[in-house]
Amino acid sequence: MILLISKTDFSDFRYISEHISSEKRLDQYIREAQMFDLMELMGRAFFYHVLDDAENSPTSQATLDLLSGVDYTDNYGHLIKFEGLKPVLVYFSYARFLANQNVTASSMGIVQKKNEFSDPVDEKTLQRLITQARSSALAYWSQAECYLREMKRIDSTAYSIWNSFSEKRTSKTSFGITAIGKGL
């Protein structure tokens, strides 16, 4: 499967040490973010359409704009600077990376790497960072949904695969708040 982002795409959004081998550590989280996070939001048909188009050379302008972003004018005449799907994938990948960065499957079992020059962050701090990264990914996805809707409004054939699926799916970008207590 083609990866829609690479380690270099992280530099605009999140710092990743240059000593981390992309092929060995980061690419697996990018692949998981594509398959488990992005595909869930985009819908299977649209996800594979974008993936197939990104794998072909030359890629269509619509796919390039969706992945890398583009400036466009919305329905109200406002200039919108859409950053594309890359930040969505960066933040989802980063969250997956954070959850697994210091855990290694070794011949002696699952181990946590430590050294004398640093201390691992506590579980609460790590969970906060993961939640924050996922929240950022979903915020960027919200922008992508606005872009897709606007492009569909301008050209009814634009991103038609996304549109047909989006009406049937349940959005994971929203949440409900419920109260627990007496008298409710």
C-alpha positions as CSV (number, residue, x, y, z in Angstrom):
1,M,0.0,0.0,0.0
2,I,1.2,3.5,-0.9
3,L,1.7,5.8,2.0
4,L,0.1,9.2,1.5
5,I,2.6,11.0,3.7
6,S,6.2,10.5,4.7
7,K,8.4,11.5,7.7
8,T,9.2,14.8,6.0
9,D,5.5,15.8,6.1
10,F,5.7,15.9,9.9
11,S,8.1,18.8,10.0
12,D,5.3,21.4,9.4
13,F,3.1,20.1,12.2
14,R,5.0,17.9,14.7
15,Y,8.7,17.4,15.6
16,I,9.9,13.9,15.1
17,S,13.6,13.2,15.9
18,E,15.7,12.8,12.8
19,H,17.2,9.7,14.4
20,I,14.0,7.8,14.1
21,S,14.2,5.5,11.1
22,S,11.1,6.2,9.0
23,E,11.1,2.7,7.4
24,K,11.3,0.9,10.7
25,R,9.3,3.0,13.1
26,L,7.2,5.7,11.6
27,D,5.9,4.1,8.4
28,Q,4.0,1.4,10.3
29,Y,2.0,4.1,12.2
30,I,1.3,6.0,9.0
31,R,0.0,2.9,7.4
32,E,-2.2,2.2,10.5
33,A,-3.5,5.8,10.5
34,Q,-4.5,5.5,6.9
35,M,-6.2,2.1,7.3
36,F,-7.9,2.5,10.7
37,D,-8.4,6.3,11.1
38,L,-8.5,8.0,7.7
39,M,-10.4,5.2,5.9
40,E,-13.1,5.3,8.6
41,L,-13.6,9.0,8.1
42,M,-13.4,9.0,4.3
43,G,-15.3,5.8,3.6
44,R,-13.8,2.8,2.0
45,A,-14.7,3.5,-1.6
46,F,-13.5,7.1,-1.5
47,F,-10.4,6.2,0.5
48,Y,-9.3,3.5,-2.1
49,H,-10.2,5.9,-5.0
50,V,-7.8,8.5,-3.5
51,L,-5.2,5.9,-2.7
52,D,-5.3,4.5,-6.3
53,D,-5.1,8.0,-7.8
54,A,-2.2,8.9,-5.5
55,E,-0.4,5.8,-6.6
56,N,-0.8,6.6,-10.3
57,S,1.5,9.1,-12.0
58,P,0.4,11.7,-12.8
59,T,-2.1,12.1,-10.0
60,S,-5.2,14.1,-10.7
61,Q,-5.3,17.7,-9.6
62,A,-8.3,17.0,-7.4
63,T,-6.4,14.4,-5.5
64,L,-3.3,16.6,-5.2
65,D,-5.5,19.4,-3.8
66,L,-7.2,17.1,-1.4
67,L,-3.9,15.7,-0.1
68,S,-1.7,18.8,-0.1
69,G,-4.3,21.5,0.3
70,V,-5.4,24.5,-1.8
71,D,-6.8,28.0,-1.4
72,Y,-10.4,28.2,-2.5
73,T,-13.4,30.6,-2.2
74,D,-16.3,29.4,-0.1
75,N,-20.0,29.9,-0.7
76,Y,-19.9,33.3,1.1
77,G,-16.9,34.6,-1.0
78,H,-14.3,34.1,1.8
79,L,-10.9,32.9,0.9
80,I,-10.2,29.6,2.7
81,K,-6.7,28.1,3.1
82,F,-7.4,24.4,3.1
83,E,-4.3,22.5,4.4
84,G,-5.3,19.1,2.9
85,L,-5.4,15.6,4.3
86,K,-1.7,15.5,5.1
87,P,-2.1,17.1,8.6
88,V,-5.0,14.7,9.4
89,L,-2.6,11.8,8.7
90,V,0.3,13.4,10.5
91,Y,-1.6,13.9,13.7
92,F,-3.3,10.4,13.6
93,S,0.1,8.8,12.9
94,Y,1.7,10.9,15.6
95,A,-0.9,9.7,18.1
96,R,-0.2,6.1,17.2
97,F,3.6,6.7,17.4
98,L,3.3,8.3,20.8
99,A,1.4,5.3,22.1
100,N,4.1,2.9,21.1
101,Q,7.3,4.9,20.8
102,N,9.2,3.4,23.8
103,V,7.8,-0.1,23.7
104,T,9.7,-2.8,21.8
105,A,9.0,-6.4,21.2
106,S,12.3,-8.1,21.9
107,S,13.4,-11.7,22.1
108,M,13.0,-11.4,25.9
109,G,9.4,-10.1,25.6
110,I,7.8,-6.7,25.5
111,V,10.2,-4.1,27.0
112,Q,10.2,-0.4,27.7
113,K,13.4,1.3,26.7
114,K,15.1,3.5,29.3
115,N,18.4,5.2,29.6
116,E,20.3,7.1,32.2
117,F,19.9,10.5,30.4
118,S,16.1,10.7,30.3
119,D,13.0,9.6,32.2
120,P,9.8,8.4,30.4
121,V,6.7,10.6,30.8
122,D,4.0,9.4,33.1
123,E,1.0,7.6,31.6
124,K,-1.3,10.5,32.3
125,T,0.9,13.0,30.3
126,L,1.3,10.5,27.5
127,Q,-2.5,9.9,27.3
128,R,-3.0,13.7,27.2
129,L,-0.6,14.1,24.3
130,I,-2.2,11.2,22.4
131,T,-5.7,12.7,22.9
132,Q,-4.4,16.1,21.9
133,A,-2.9,14.7,18.6
134,R,-6.1,12.8,17.8
135,S,-8.2,16.0,18.5
136,S,-5.9,17.9,16.1
137,A,-6.4,15.3,13.4
138,L,-10.2,15.5,13.8
139,A,-10.1,19.3,13.6
140,Y,-8.1,19.1,10.3
141,W,-10.6,16.4,9.1
142,S,-13.4,18.9,9.8
143,Q,-11.8,21.3,7.5
144,A,-11.5,18.6,4.9
145,E,-15.2,17.8,5.1
146,C,-16.0,21.5,4.6
147,Y,-13.7,21.5,1.6
148,L,-15.3,18.4,0.1
149,R,-18.8,19.8,0.6
150,E,-17.8,23.1,-1.0
151,M,-16.2,21.4,-4.0
152,K,-19.3,19.3,-4.4
153,R,-21.5,22.5,-4.3
154,I,-19.3,24.1,-7.0
155,D,-19.2,21.0,-9.2
156,S,-21.7,18.2,-8.6
157,T,-19.3,15.6,-10.0
158,A,-16.4,16.6,-7.8
159,Y,-15.6,14.0,-5.3
160,S,-18.8,12.1,-6.1
161,I,-17.6,8.9,-4.4
162,W,-17.2,10.7,-1.1
163,N,-20.6,12.4,-1.3
164,S,-22.5,9.2,-1.9
165,F,-20.8,7.6,1.1
166,S,-20.9,10.6,3.4
167,E,-24.7,10.5,3.6
168,K,-24.7,7.0,5.0
169,R,-21.9,7.1,7.5
170,T,-21.9,8.2,11.1
171,S,-19.4,11.0,11.7
172,K,-16.8,10.3,14.3
173,T,-15.9,14.0,14.4
174,S,-18.6,14.9,16.8
175,F,-19.5,13.7,20.3
176,G,-22.4,14.0,22.7
177,I,-22.2,15.1,26.4
178,T,-24.4,13.4,28.9
179,A,-24.9,14.1,32.5
180,I,-24.9,11.5,35.2
181,G,-26.5,12.3,38.5
182,K,-29.7,12.6,40.6
183,G,-32.8,13.8,39.0
184,L,-31.9,13.3,35.4
